[in-house]
């Protein structure tokens, strides 16, 4: 924005401030001074033109009024009392509960007559400096009001005015040409959502002074203040006769939001900004004075304060850190010591990093490749649960934060198969994101995908049946997890209809994992429909676990000293047990029942076979287990093994058969 210093001084009387000092302070704390030019105005007076480039969050610096507020703060001048002279009219407010309009708020008022249509030379000079077209009539004054206050207003012929006009009509900057005898005009100011303006401006390829101000964000208070100022100026300059009874403000009920205070702690200000060049900390009274000068409303709470942000800064100040930045900016970042804090060159790894490194090592030993993908993806159409969507995605392929790592891994597999790179069993360790109770959760997950022949028995094997089975995939997953916890339980439980895994895993070929009674993750066969959509013609098994949940148990185990003992040198005796049990009984339940009352001579238990078929009851399944008996200090005898084995068999028969 280009401004005239002569006009700024006429409005706010900043003549005693040296130009060099003004440029230096603005550049250090507020905005960039792109250029400085010395010219003569239409009256032949010397003038200084500053081209100011402000950041996208500072909508208030696109006006003379906003720049004047900033200068008065930087140079600690008396705060502007009434800012600019306005009309004393009280504009009636009407709440539009229909929410059918394409705007957030709108003020309209009728002009009955105009005595002087021509715009004065001083207004034309200000518009010329800013690079705005000059019409020589009342349109120039409305454009000048936009430069002065930052809010665009439009004039319409009453016969052409529609209060439900398209948004693009308001931002095209098409000024209506008025004749000398033109009366019965409508002066309107409209507040739009900055998000809608950005979208329409981009689609319509419209970029001008109006869209720039709307995109940065305007408020209801801006609208009302500008309208009162316009009434005053139009009466003073053009002798406009307003129909005051026709002036009306209507706005959506969504704008009736109470101003929530922001709590700021002085200790946090000191921690963030550090010490000044005199090696002193910024004190409480300095912080308070800066915030008051900025126009904030303060309530002191001991070492802290509650701050209410003025209406012209609500779009860029919403958190404590924003207030701290404002304090540092006004105090002067150049006044703080810029010494970088000392850091230890060698730091300890976190337990989370130790766990992840150990996982990578074990997975590499097991023959898996690592995948690395973006945290962004496109939301599958079949997903019904809540997901987190970006407000401004670059493309539709990267518009949501992932809730699972599996979709990206399957895309990697599909890509490799298309380019004949063969079957790749892989894993990924990364972040997933969930929305829960109006809060966002970010967690570390591990996803593992297995398919094809994981172990090659014959290098000349050309068998096309590259399907891994459930037991092999589960065994590999168990081998991985065994190194981190021995308290993981595999259970069969139904998935919630809105669970993300409902559309990813097979309807019944899956198992959920729990650790110390808390949900850890899921293992199972992936949905054939999902694999078909991804053009994968193999059975695929997957494991996905929450590594942060696993870490809680791993942290306990890692603190324990590892004890090593010699393998038993005495022979082992094996015995088998075969049971017909209900299909609902899990094999793990049988193993747990044996281990719960395990005799000290029972070394381990293995499941060796599983059968369902026509030779047994349809509601039953046959499970065979192998029990290994061994002692560390003697050779076991057959009779003592038989006694223990018989007791275990009787217990299992009573409980499960």
N, C-alpha and C positions, 0 to 999 in steps of 0.2 A: 504494500500500500504506500502510495506517495502522499506526503502531507506537506502543507505550507507552514513553516514556523511562524510567519507573520500572523496567519489566521489562528494558530494555536495560542499565540500570545494574546490576541484580541479576545479570545473566549475565556482564557484561564490565567492570563497575566503571569507568564513565566520569563519575563524579559531579563531578570537579574541573573539567570543561569547562563554560564558561559557555554558556547557551542561545543568546544572541545570536551568539556566535562560532561555535557549532556550525551554526546556520542559515546564517550568512554563508558559511562554508567549503563546506558541502554545496551551496549554491546556485551558487557560483562555479565549482566544479570537478566536481561529480558529477551532481546531479539537481536537480529543481525542488521546492521546498517549497510545496505547493499551499495548505496551511492549517496553523495552529497553534491548538490548543484546550487549555484548562485545565479539567480535570475531576477528579472524585473516583472512586477505584476502589471495589470492593465492600467494602473494609475502611475506607472513609472517608478514605483517604490522598490527598493532592493528587497529581495526575498531569498530565503534558504529553503531548498526542497530536499527533504529526507525521504529516501526510499527504504521503507522498513519491511523486513521479512520476518514474520513471527512463526512460531511452531504451530503444528496442526491442532494442538489442544487448546490454544489460546484464542478462542472466538472473540473475546473482549478487546483484543488489540487490532481489530479491523474497523476501528472508529476513532475519531478525534477524542471522544469522551473517554474511551478505554486507555488510550495513550496518555491522556492528561492524568488519569488516576494513577497510572504507573509512575509517571514523572514526579507527582506529588509525594508518592511513597519513597522513591529512591532518594529524593532530596529533602525528605522530612519537612515538607512545606505543610501549611495548614490544610487539613482535609477539606475537600470541596463540600460545601454544605448542601446546596440545592443542585449541584452539578451544572445544570442549565435551566434557564427559565422555561416554565411550562404553563399550560392553561390549568386552571383550578377545578376543572370539571370532574365530577365523580361519575365514572362510567359504570352503569349497571352490569352485573355479572349474571349470566344465565348458563346453567349446566345442561348440556345436551346428553341425555341418557340413552339416546338411540344408537350412538356410536356408528352412525351411517355415513358420516362425512369423511372426506379424504384428508381432512386437516385436524390438528389438535385443538386449535383455538383461532378465532377470527373476530376482528373489530370492524364494524362498518358504520359509516355515517354519511349523511347527505349534505352536499354543498348547494345552497340555494342560488347564490350569485357570486360573481367574481368581478371586482372593480378594475384590477390591473393584471393582465395576462402575462406581461413580459417579465422575464427574470432579470434581476439586477446584475451588473457587471461583476461584483465581487463574488457572487455565487458561480457565475460562468468561469471566473478565474480559478476557483477551487476545483471545479469539475475538470477544467483543462489540465491542471496539475496532476489530478488523479487518473487522467486518461479516459474520462467518461464523455460520451457524445453530448453535445450541447444542442438543445432545441430552441432556446430563446423564449420559452414559455414556462407555465407552471410545472411542467414535467421536470425542469431543471431543479426546482426547489425540492420536489420529492426525492430526486436522486441525491441532492445535497444532504437531506435529512438522513438518508442511509449512510453517507460518509460520516456524519456527525455522531449518530447514535448506534450505528451498526445494524439496524433492522430495516429491511426493504418494505416500502409502501407502494401501492399502486392506485392510480386514478382510472375510473371507468365512466363512460357515459351511462346515465341511469337506464337508458333503453337497452344497452348492451350487457348490463351486469347480470351475472348468474352466481349465486352463492355456492353452487356445487360444481364450479368450473374444474377442468382437469388440472392436475398439479403442474404439468408441463407448460400450461398457459401462463402460470404465475412466474415461472423462472426463465422464460424466453426473452425477457427484457424488451418486449414490444411496446413502446410508448405510443399512446394514442395522440393523434394530432388534433388540437382543439382550435376552434375559430374564436374570434374576438368576442362574439356574442353568445358563446356556449355557456349554458347554465345547467342546473340539475345534474351534477356529477356525484359520483360515489367514491369516497376515499376509503380504502380497505387495507388492513394489515392482517396477514395470515401466518399462523405458526404451523410448520410441518415437522414431522419426524425426520431427524437428520439421516436416519438409515434409509427411509424412503427416497429422500432427495438424492442421496448418493447413488442409489440403484437407478432411478429415473434419469439422472444426469449422465450416468455411464451409458445407459441404453440409448438415450436420445443424442448423445455426444454434445451436450450443452454444458459449457464451462464459461461462467462470467462472474461479475461482482456479486450477483444475487445468490447463485448456487454456492459460491465460496463461503458466504456467511451462513447459509442454511446448513451446509454440510458440517461445519464446525460445531453447530448447536446453538440454538437461541432459546429463550425462556418466555413464559407468560408475562413476567415482569418487564422484560425488554420490550415486548409488544405494547403493553399498556403505557409505559413511559414514553416510547417513541411516538405513539399516537397523540398523547397530550402535548408533546413538543411540536408535532406537526401542526396541530390546531393553532398553537401560539404563533409559529412562524408564518403560516399561510395567512393568518389575519394581519400580522405586522407587515408582510411584504406585498401580498396581493389583495388585501382588503376583502378576504373571503367571508361570506356570511354563512355560518353553519346552522343546520337544523339540529339543535342540541338534543331534542327529544328522539331523534332517529339514531343517535349513537348507541351502539349495543355491542357487548362482548359476550360471545358464546364459546364455551370450551367443553371438552370431553371430561367426564368424571374422573378419568385416569390421571388427570393433571392435579387433582386434589391430594397431593402427597405431602405429608408433614415433613418438615426439615429435620432430619435426624442428626444429632450432634456427633462429632468425631472426637473420641478421647485421645489426648496426646500426653505422654509422660515426658517430663524434663530429662529424666535419666536416659530415655531412649534418644532424645535429641542430642545429648552429649555423646552417647555411644556411637551414633551415626556420623556426626559431624566432627568429632574429635576436639582438639584444642586449637586456639588461635595462635597467631604469630608471637604473642606475648606469653605463650605457654599457659594460658588460662582457659578455663572452661566457660562456655556461654552461660550466663546466669538467667534465673527465672524472670526477672523484671525485663531483661532485653527481649526474651522470647515473647513475653506478654505484649510489650510495646509494638513489636514487629507485627504480631497478629492483629492487634487493634488498628494499626495504621493500614493494614491490608483490607480493612473493612469487615473483619471477622468479628463475631459476637462471642465473648468469652465468659465462661463460668469457671471459677477456680475451685479445684478439689485437692487442696494440699499441694503435693508435688506434681499433680496432674492438672489438666484443664479439659473442659468440654467446649468444643468449638463448633459454632454454626456458620456455614459457608454462605457468603452473600450470593444473591441470585446470579450475578454475572460471572461467577466462577464455579458454578455447580457441575459444569460439564467436564472439568479437568481436576477437581479436588474431591476425592471421596474416601481416602484412607489416611492413616496417621503418617505414612511415609511421604504422601503428597504435601502435608503440612510441613514436615521436616525439610523437604526440598525447598518450599517457599521461604522458610526461615533462613536457610543457607544462602539462597539466592539474594535475598534482601540484605542480609548481614554482609554478604560478599564471600563467595567461595575462595577468592584470592587471599582472604584474611586468615584462612585456616592452614595449619601445617600440612604439607602434602607428603609427609614421610610415610612410606609403605610399612605396614606392621611387620614385625619380625616373625618369620615362620621357621619351623623346624625343617631342616632339609630332608630328614628321614622321619616318616610317620608310620605308625602301626596300621596294619590293615584292619578294617572293620570285620566283625564276625560274619556279616552278610557277604562281604567280598571273599573271605576265606571259604565260605560255603559254596559260592558260585564257582570259584577256581577249582575246588575239589570236584564239583559236579562236572565241569568241563573236562577235567582230567579223566574221570571215570568213563564219561561218554566217549572220549577219544579212544580209550582202551577197548571199549565195547564196539568200536568201529563206526561211530556216527559222525556225520558232517554237521558243522554249525551253519545255520542260516541267520542272516541279519536283515531285518526289514524295518520300514518306517512304522512309527506308531499310528500313522493315519491310514485309513482305508475307506472303501465305499461300503455303505451299510447294505447287507444282503436283504432282498425284498421279503424273504420268508421270516425274518427276525421280528418278533412281536414285543420284546421287552424294551425298556428305556435305554437309549444310547445317548452319548454326548456328541452333539453336532457343533462344528465350528460356525461362528457367525459370518466369517468372511473366507470361505474356502477358495483356494486358487483354482481347483478343478473339482468335478463331481467324484473323481476317483480318490480324492483325499479330502473328504468332507466330514468324516467322523473319526473319533478316537476309538481304537480297537478295544473290544471287550474280551477277546481271546486271541491267542497267537496262531491258532490252527488255520484260519482262513488264509493268512499270508503264507504259511508253510505249504499248504495245498497248492496255492498259486505257483510257488517255487517248483514243486514236484511236477505240476502240469507243464510248466515252461521247459524243464529239463527233458521230459518225455517227448515234447514236440520237436526238440532239437536233437533227438536220438542220443541223449547223454546217459540214458539208462536209468535204472532204479537207484535212487539215492535215499537211504535212510538218514534222517537228520533231526536236529533239535534246534530250538531257539530259547534263549533266556532274555526276557525283556519285560517292559512295563505294559500293564493293561489298565483300563480305566472304567469305573462304574459310577452310575448315579444312584444314590441311595438316600432317601429321606431329605431330598433337596440339597444334598451335599455330594461333592465329588471325591471319589476314592481312587488313589493311584497305588498299585501294588506290583511286586515283582513276581513273575510266573515263569515256570519251565514247561515247555511243550515238546513232546517227543513223538515222532511218527515212525512206524515200522510197517514195512510191506516187502513182498518179494522174498527171495531166499537170503536170509540174513547170514547163514553159514553155508559156504560152498563145500560140499563133500567130494565133488569130482570136478576137476578143472575142465574136463571134456563134456560136462553135462549140458546138453542142449534142450533139456526139458522145458517146455513153455509154461508149465504149471507153477508160476512164480508166486504162490500164495502162502504166506506164513500163517500158522494156525494160532488159535487163542492161547494155548498153553505156552508156546514158545515166546510169544509177545509178552505175556504176563510174567514169564520167568525172567526175561531180560529186564523188565520194569522192576521186578522185585529185587533183582541183583543190584540194580542201580540204587534203589532206596535203602537197601540193607546197610549200606555204608554210612547212613546218616541217622537212622532211627530204627529201633526194634519194636516200636509201639504203634506201628501203622496197621490198621484193620481194614480189610476189604469187605464191603457189605453190598448187598443188592437192595437198593431203595428206589422208589419211584421218583422221577424228576418232576418238578413243578411245571405246569403247562407253559409258564412264561420264562422258564429257565433257558438261557442261551444255548445250552447243550442239547436241548430237546430236538433241535433240527440238525444238530451236528452228528450225534451218535445214533447207532442202531437202536431200534425200539426196545430191545430187551438184552442185547449182547453188550452189556456194560456193567461196570462195578464202581461204586463210589468209595473213596478213601477217606478214613478218619484217623486223626492222631490225638490221643488223649481225649477222645470224645468230641473233638472239633473237626469241622469239615476241612479236608486237605486238598482234594482234587477228584479227578475222575479218570478211569481207564476203560477202554472198550473199543469195539469195532465201529468205524465211521459209517454213517448212513449211506446205503447204496445210491439213494437219490442224489445226495450231495456229491458223491464221487462221479456219478454219471454227468452231472452238470459241469464238473471239472475235467471231464474226459479222461478219468483214471479208471482203467479196466482191471484193477486188482483189488483184493481185499486189503483194507488198510486199518491198522490198529493205532491208537493214539493214547498218550498219557499226558494230562495237563494238571500241574499241581501249583499251589501257592507256596513259593519258596520262603516267604516271610513267616508263614505258619510252621513250616518245617524247621525254620531257624530257631523258633522258641524252644523246641525240644533238643535241637542240636547244640544250642548254647549250654544246656544243662549237662549233656553228655561230654562235651569237649573239655569241661573243667575237671572231669574225673580222670584219674590216672589209669592208663591202660596196663592191665596185668597180662603177662604172657606165661604160658605153662607148656610143658613138654607134651607131645602127643603120647597117647597110651601105647605102650609096647606089648600089651596083652591082646589076645585075639578077640574078635567081635563075633557075636552070635545074632543072627537075624531071624525074625519071626514075622509072618504076615497075618493081617486081619482083614476079612472081607465082610462088608455090611450091606444089607439092603435098607436104604433109608428113604424117607419122603423127599420128593424133588425140591421142596422148599428148604431143606437142610443144606447149609453151605459146608464145603469141605473144611474150611477154616474153623468152623465151630467144632468139628470132630477133633481136629488137631489141638485146639485150645483146651478141650475137655481132657485130652491125654496129658498135655503139658502142665495143666493146672495142678494135677496130683502126681506129677512125675516122680518116679523112684530115682534114686541117685545112680542106679546102674543103667537107666535108659539114656542113651547118648543122643539120639535124634529120631525124628519121625518123617517119613516121606510118603507122598501119595503116588502110587505106581500105576493105577488104572482106574478108569471111569467108564461105566457102561449104562446105556438106556436102550431097551429093545423089547421085542415081542416075548422073549422068554421070561420076563419078570413083569410084575404089575405095572400098569400104565402110570400110576401115581408114585412109583418108586424109581430109584436109581441105585446102581451097584457101584460101591467105592471100595478099592483095595488100598491098604496102607502097609508100609514096611517099617518095622520098628527095629532099631539097632541097639543092642545091649552090650555094654563094655565097661570095664572097671580100669581105673588108673593105677591100682596097686596090686591086682591079683588076676588070676585066670578064673572066669566065671564057670560055674558048673551048670549042667543042663537042668537039674531039678530047681535050682533057685531062680533061673530065668523063667521056667514054666510057671512057677508060683506067681511071679509078678505079671507075666503075660496073661495068665488066666484072669487075674484080678482086673486088669485093664479091659479085657474082652467083655467080662461080665458087666462092668460099669458102662461101657459103650452100648451094649445090647439093651440094658435097661433104659438108657437115656435116649437112644436114637432108633433102634430097630423096631 
